[in-house]
Amino acid sequence: MDLALGFRRLMLSSRLKPLTIALFAVLASVFISSCGGNSPGGGSAYSGPTLVTLVSTGTANDQLSQFALAIESLSLTTKSGQTVPVISSEQDAEYIHVNGAIEPLATASVPQGDYTSASITVGWEQFTCLVSYSGGLVDSTFAYGYTPQSHVSITLPQPLTIRGETMALSLNLAVEQSASFDTCFDPSGINSFAITPTFTLSPYVLAAQPSSASNGRVSNFTGSVATLAASSASFTLSLPNLETTRTDMVSTSASTTFQGLPNFAAVATGQFLNMDANLQPDGSLAATRINVPDTSAVFYLTGPITFVDTLVPELAIFGRQEGGGPFVGVNELGLLQFSFANATFLVSNQQTNLQNLPFTPVFNASTMVGGQNVFLTSPSPNWASEPDPTVTTLTLIPQFLDGTITGSSTSGAFTVYSIQLAPYDLFPEFAVQQGQTTLLNNPTQVQVYVDTNTQLLNSQPLAPGGVFRFNGLVFNDNGTLRMDCAQINDGVSVAPLPAPSGDAAKPSRVRILRQVLLPGGMHRIDRLITPAQ
């Protein structure tokens, strides 16, 4: 049966001529019959369990900077009431970095059949918002140690039909329906909040050659190399530190693009990388791009820059994901500060049209601003000693912005959309901090450049007044924010999250991290804990 499976995969992926494929098809049919692979009725339909790959994705605007939780179990139920587990051990997930994107979460063997409902159990969970206050910045994290089952919901838009050898399902978290609070930071009291995870589970179709997150394209994926298999040019990737460890199998080929390394032979265990890949039917990843910006790094961090002081020089970053550092999990991250005096500045090569833009895309010490999304590496992540940890490399990576179109124009081969950001977006929130040396002309507006390379996944027309999510690299061009756009999705309402009410409302255990301007231009972070009430 292994040979039969090989025939099937060859027919799906081979570039052989039609006549050759037809010959393989005949041979495969003969072999399957000789192996007893027929169904009892004499047909050749596959009758075993289906290998199901669960894909994690999120739908959010820009009000939250992090939403993380632990999925303890997920199961499917047939019409007759039979229950089949898909997740049976804790799987941790963060949903802001997969807003409009995907990443594999788990795989499971599921009996073929029709499933009419699903159930999911969630353990710890938390969300974080960032807000300007008194010329500085406050990071407020709202958390549940354990989530009441009554707070969790999962919907199947239609019954799930599980068929064939492999299949994929999308588990989408509606972030704006899953979190509510009265205000991000109230200096006079303790906020009320509620966390009500709202999931949708639906079929997800993988393309043989994925082009976007809608059909199997995994982009801007980070992790560290755990183990190597040199003979097959593959490795296991350990994902950013969460409460539990998760790994993915990654394969490379002659078509994989390497940045920072000459080829696969230079890949080593412990290296930190950022990559793009095609999700395979078995849940593994076929890498199309691998970027290792710093082969000697012992720590990496991804997330938005929150503060820049070029005079010191010093920056702060909100750690959304990290690896190799002293932190136990995502709930240990927050505002972290670094010295970038000797940093190397890079731009992700995920987008290949930078040279065609009608402006010069530059990311360096004098152009970076709060709100830009980066992949940071460091050799010394020790905040217990002075001076601050140093940055080895800062790589500008893509990010999503949720905004309203206010107008459009053309510039060469590009359509340029002017988008208005919500007041709580990171660019306008960070721009009002005191002591910053790099300023924006209008931090609430971004010029978005769209060309034939942009994946248009929006269902509504791109017209003034429409709200959309734009994904791409954001540059500061002499005080104007400009995005080289790679993908567009339908947007999420820019209205603030509703205040909690009823039994769901409860006082928060909020972690406050406040940036404070000190004499001489130095910037530090004070950590204040609001105890549970």
C-alpha positions, 0 to 999 in steps of 0.5 A: 500500500505504500507504493500505491500511496506513492503512485497517488502522490506522483500523479498529483504532483508530477510534471510528467506528460499526460501519457506518462501520467495515464500509464502510472494511473493504470499501474497504480490501479492494478497494484491497488487491486492486487493489494486488496485495496478495493472496497467490499463492493469491488470498487477502488474507493479509499476506505481507511481513516482520513489524515486531517490537518487542522489549520489555525487562522484569525480574523481581527482588526488592529485593536489587540496586539496579542490574543493567545490561548490553550486548546485542550481538546477538539472533537467532531460528532456524527449525526448519530452522536459518535464523537471523534477526537481531533485534538486530545492534548494541549495545543497553544496558539496566538491569533494576531500573527495569523490574522488573515494568514494560516499555520498548521496546528495539529493532525489527526486520523479521523474516520470517514463520515459526515459530522454535524457538530464540534466541541472545543475546550479552552484552558488559559487565555489572554489578550493584550492591548497597547495604549498611549498614556501621559506621553508614554505607553501602557501594555495591558494584558487581560487573562483567564487562568481557565476558561469556563466552557459556557464562554466557548463556542464553535460553529460549523457553517455546514456539516463536515464530510470527511473523505479521502486519504487526506483533508484539511480543516480551518479553525478560525478565531473571530478575535473581535467577538472573542474579547471585550473590555471597557477600556484598555487602561484605567489609571483610577481603577480595575477594568472589567473584561470578558474572554469568549472564544468564538471559533468557526470550523470549516473545510480548507482546500489545499492547492497543489501550488498554493498562491495565498493563505486561502489555499495553503500558502504559509507566510512569515513563519518563524521558529528554530531548527530542532533536528536535521535530516540531511539525507532528505534535505529536511528538518523539524522546526520548533515553533515560538515559545508557548506554554507547550512545545510544538514542531513542524516537519519542513522539507526543502528542494532545489527551488527553495530560496535561501537568504542569509545562507547559501543552501541547505547544507548551511542549515544547522540546529538551533538556528532561528529562521523566518520562512514561507512554505506550501502546506502539504496534505500530511500537515508538513511544510515544503519551504519556498523561502528560508531566511536566517538573518543571524546564524549566531543568535541565541534569541529572537523576537517578532512583533511591532516596534513600540518606541525609537530613540535614535540618540541613545540609540534604543528601541522597545518592542512588543514581543508577540513571539519569541524563541531561545530567550528566558521566557516561559511562554507568551504570557511572559512577553510584553514591552522589551527594550534593546540597544540597536547601536550595532544592528544590521537592518534588513528587509524580508525578501518575501515580496519580490517587487520592491525595486518596482515601487515608485518610492524608495523603500528604506528600512534603517535606524533613521527611518524605523518608527513605532508600529513597524513589524520586525524579526529581531535577533540578539546574542544576549537576552539578559534584562537583569544586567546593564546595559540593555540587550543588543540587537544583531539584526532587525528585519522588516517583515509583513504585517496586517493593517485594518483600515478604511479606504478614503481614495485611490490613484495610480502610479506606474503599474501600481494602484495606490489606496489611501487608508485611514487607520482607527485611533487605536491602531499602533501607528497613531498610538505610538506616535504621541510618545514623548522623546521619539526622534523619528516622527510621522507627518500623519500617523493615521494614514497609510498609502497602500501600493497594489499591483499584479503581485497582490493577492486579492482575497476580498469579496467586496470591491475596493472602493472609498468607505470600504474596510479592508485588511491589507498585508505587506511591508510598511515603510516610513518614507520621509514621514509618510507611511507606505505599504508594499501590499501582498494580500488584501482581505475583507476588513473587520469593523473599526468600532471599539470592542464592546464593554462586557456585561452580565455574568461574563464581566469580571475584574481583570488581572492586568499586567501594566508595562509603562514606558517612562522618559528619563533625563538625558533621553533614556527610556525605561520600562516599569513593570506594575502588576495589578493584583487579581480582585 
